[in-house]
Amino acid sequence: MEPRDTPGYRLHRALNNLTSIDGEQLEPGDRERLSTAVTLLEQMGLLSRPDATEDGDVRGES
């Protein structure tokens, strides 16, 4: 299987690219936006894991 076809590949690449940016060289507003984007991508990564719903199934069984 092509690595680019695996779930979460683009999410991982985007997060990797954002975390490689040197925030010290950015304006304060840009630093805040970068921090927000990284946080959102990290949260999305946790939600998109295949095992994320195994223990915490919010729908329950019917």
Backbone torsions as a table, in degrees:
resi	resn	phi	psi	omega
1	MET	NA	133.7	177.5
2	GLU	-63.4	129.9	-179.3
3	PRO	-55.7	-30.4	-179.4
4	ARG	-72.2	-14.2	-179.6
5	ASP	-91.5	-4.2	-178.7
6	THR	-78.0	148.1	179.7
7	PRO	-60.7	136.6	176.4
8	GLY	84.8	2.6	-177.8
9	TYR	-61.3	-50.7	-178.1
10	ARG	-65.5	-36.4	176.8
11	LEU	-62.2	-46.0	179.3
12	HIS	-62.8	-43.4	-179.9
13	ARG	-64.4	-42.5	179.2
14	ALA	-63.4	-43.9	179.2
15	LEU	-64.3	-42.2	178.7
16	ASN	-62.1	-42.9	179.4
17	ASN	-65.1	-42.2	-179.6
18	LEU	-67.5	-39.4	-178.6
19	THR	-73.2	-15.2	178.4
20	SER	-85.2	-7.2	179.4
21	ILE	-75.6	134.2	178.2
22	ASP	-80.1	102.2	-176.8
23	GLY	-67.0	-20.8	-179.4
24	GLU	-66.4	-23.7	-178.5
25	GLN	-91.7	1.0	-178.1
26	LEU	-96.4	158.6	173.1
27	GLU	-69.8	156.5	-178.8
28	PRO	-55.1	-40.3	179.2
29	GLY	-64.7	-40.0	178.2
30	ASP	-68.5	-36.5	176.8
31	ARG	-62.3	-40.5	179.3
32	GLU	-64.8	-43.6	178.4
33	ARG	-64.5	-39.8	177.9
34	LEU	-63.4	-44.6	178.8
35	SER	-62.1	-42.5	178.7
36	THR	-63.5	-43.5	-179.8
37	ALA	-63.6	-42.6	179.2
38	VAL	-63.4	-44.1	179.6
39	THR	-61.0	-45.6	-180.0
40	LEU	-63.6	-41.8	178.9
41	LEU	-66.5	-37.8	177.0
42	GLU	-64.3	-41.4	178.4
43	GLN	-65.9	-40.1	178.8
44	MET	-65.5	-36.6	177.9
45	GLY	-62.4	-39.7	177.8
46	LEU	-66.3	-37.6	-179.2
47	LEU	-74.1	-28.3	-175.5
48	SER	-89.9	0.1	177.0
49	ARG	-65.5	141.4	179.0
50	PRO	-62.2	-31.4	-178.5
51	ASP	-91.0	5.8	-175.5
52	ALA	-66.8	-29.3	-176.3
53	THR	-102.0	-0.5	-177.6
54	GLU	-63.1	-50.5	-178.7
55	ASP	-87.6	-28.3	-175.6
56	GLY	-115.0	50.5	179.5
57	ASP	-65.5	110.5	-175.3
58	VAL	-77.0	-20.6	-179.5
59	ARG	-80.9	-27.7	-178.1
60	GLY	73.6	177.6	178.8
61	GLU	-100.3	142.3	-179.8
62	SER	-120.3	NA	NA
